[in-house]
Amino acid sequence: MKRIVLFASGSGTNAENIIRYFQNKGSAQVSAVFTNKRDAAVIDRCNRLKTPVLYFNRTAFQQEEFLLNILQSVNPDLIVLAGFLWRIPPALVSAYPDKIINIHPALLPKYGGKGMYGKKVHEAVLDNKELETGITIHYVNEVYDDGAIIFQESTAIGPADSLETIMAKVHDLEYRYFPQVIENLLFPS
């Protein structure tokens, strides 16, 4: 069975969606969820779904051997950033080349980079009167939102769309496509 490790910082809706998707498949499983926030809602979701969760602080995260040792014990086939906001250390990127992916709530290269996450991205899209937005799933390298693009899907933005409707459209794309892209990476045709 293929093993997935998720990194999440927030509410964990994408993490829960991915966990549930693979619980129903039987071909892969989320072996653990790592979080950098002690009070992140993703912890409650993991507990409810009986998925191991590990909290770490910035000091532990910056000690690259700490994460590498834990990841080596889990031996993941894929590391998935699902709303994780810290830049992945170079040693981790080197240890898992083309095995760390991220989802970004915009069509990269637009609206990416440090500080561009969540609501901030959607506000920028709305402020710039974009006609479309979407999701980008990409490999992780040493630079925020700079890795090779694996998948993009767009959705139209109409004149009546608000910040809330744009966010909802993007979340729908995330929930629909993120688990499928993960599965395709784990089990290429």
C-alpha positions in Angstrom: 0.0 0.0 0.0 1.3 3.5 -0.9 1.9 5.9 2.0 1.1 9.6 1.9 2.2 12.2 4.5 0.2 15.4 4.6 1.5 18.8 6.0 -1.3 21.1 7.0 -1.5 24.4 9.0 -5.1 25.3 9.2 -8.7 24.0 9.2 -7.7 20.8 7.4 -10.6 20.5 5.0 -8.3 19.4 2.1 -6.5 17.0 4.5 -9.9 15.5 5.5 -11.0 15.2 1.9 -7.7 13.4 1.0 -7.9 11.1 4.0 -11.5 10.1 3.2 -10.8 9.7 -0.5 -8.0 7.1 0.2 -9.8 5.4 3.0 -12.4 4.4 0.4 -9.8 3.3 -2.2 -7.7 0.8 -0.2 -4.7 1.3 -2.5 -3.0 4.1 -0.5 -3.4 5.7 2.9 -2.5 8.9 4.7 0.0 7.5 7.2 0.4 10.8 9.1 -0.4 14.4 9.1 2.2 16.9 10.3 1.1 20.3 11.5 2.9 23.4 12.8 0.0 24.8 14.7 -0.9 23.3 18.1 -4.5 24.5 17.9 -5.1 23.8 14.2 -8.5 22.4 13.4 -6.8 19.7 11.3 -5.8 18.0 14.5 -9.4 17.4 15.5 -10.2 16.2 12.0 -7.3 13.7 12.2 -8.4 12.5 15.6 -11.9 11.9 14.3 -10.6 10.0 11.3 -8.1 8.0 13.4 -5.2 9.4 11.4 -1.9 10.0 13.3 -1.0 13.6 13.7 2.3 15.1 14.7 2.7 18.7 15.9 6.1 20.5 15.6 7.2 24.0 16.3 9.5 26.2 14.2 12.6 25.2 16.2 12.0 21.5 15.4 11.1 22.3 11.8 14.4 24.2 11.3 16.3 21.2 12.7 16.1 19.4 9.4 17.3 16.0 10.8 14.2 16.0 13.1 11.8 15.9 10.2 14.0 13.7 8.0 14.3 11.1 10.7 10.5 11.0 11.2 9.7 10.9 7.5 12.3 8.2 6.9 10.5 6.1 9.6 7.2 6.6 7.8 8.8 6.1 4.4 6.2 8.1 2.4 5.7 7.6 -1.3 4.4 11.2 -1.5 4.4 14.2 0.7 1.5 16.5 0.2 1.2 20.1 1.4 -2.5 20.8 2.0 -2.6 24.3 3.3 0.9 24.3 4.9 2.3 27.8 4.9 6.0 27.4 5.8 8.7 27.0 3.1 10.0 23.4 3.0 13.7 23.3 4.0 16.2 22.5 1.2 17.4 19.3 2.8 13.9 17.9 2.8 13.4 18.9 -0.8 16.7 17.2 -1.7 15.8 14.1 0.2 12.4 13.7 -1.6 12.9 15.0 -5.1 9.7 15.1 -7.1 7.9 13.6 -4.1 6.6 16.7 -2.4 3.7 18.5 -3.9 1.6 21.6 -3.0 -1.7 23.0 -4.0 -2.1 26.7 -4.6 -5.4 28.5 -4.9 -4.6 30.4 -8.1 -3.3 29.8 -11.6 0.4 30.1 -11.1 2.6 31.9 -11.9 0.0 34.6 -11.0 -0.6 35.3 -7.4 2.1 33.1 -6.0 5.1 33.5 -3.7 5.7 34.3 -0.1 2.7 35.8 1.6 0.3 34.8 -1.1 -2.0 32.2 0.5 -5.7 31.7 1.3 -7.9 34.7 1.3 -5.0 37.0 0.3 -4.8 35.3 -3.1 -8.6 35.6 -3.7 -8.6 39.2 -2.7 -5.8 39.9 -5.2 -7.6 38.0 -7.9 -10.8 40.0 -7.2 -9.0 43.4 -6.9 -7.3 42.8 -10.3 -10.6 42.0 -11.9 -9.4 38.7 -13.3 -11.8 36.8 -15.6 -10.7 33.4 -14.2 -9.0 31.8 -11.3 -8.4 28.3 -10.3 -5.9 25.8 -8.7 -2.4 24.8 -9.4 -0.8 21.6 -8.1 2.9 21.7 -8.4 6.1 20.1 -7.2 7.8 21.8 -4.3 11.3 23.3 -4.6 13.2 25.7 -2.5 11.2 28.7 -3.6 7.5 29.4 -2.7 5.2 28.3 -5.5 8.0 27.9 -8.0 8.1 24.2 -8.7 7.1 22.5 -11.9 3.4 22.6 -12.5 1.6 19.2 -12.4 -2.0 20.2 -12.9 -4.1 23.3 -13.3 -7.9 23.8 -13.5 -9.7 27.1 -13.9 -13.1 28.5 -13.1 -14.7 31.7 -14.6 -15.2 34.8 -12.5 -18.4 36.7 -13.4 -19.3 40.3 -12.6 -21.6 39.1 -9.7 -18.8 37.0 -8.0 -17.7 38.1 -4.6 -14.7 37.1 -2.5 -16.9 34.4 -0.9 -18.1 33.0 -4.2 -14.6 32.9 -5.6 -13.3 31.2 -2.5 -16.1 28.6 -2.8 -15.4 27.9 -6.5 -11.7 27.4 -5.8 -12.5 25.1 -2.8 -14.7 23.0 -5.0 -11.9 22.6 -7.5 -9.5 21.6 -4.7 -11.9 19.0 -3.3 -12.6 17.6 -6.8 -9.1 17.4 -8.2 -6.5 17.3 -5.5 -7.1 13.6 -4.4 -7.3 12.5 -8.1 -4.0 14.2 -8.9 -2.4 12.5 -5.9 -3.7 9.2 -7.0 -2.4 9.7 -10.5 1.0 10.5 -9.2 1.0 7.4 -7.0 -0.4 5.1 -9.7 0.7 6.5 -13.1 -1.1 5.0 -16.1 
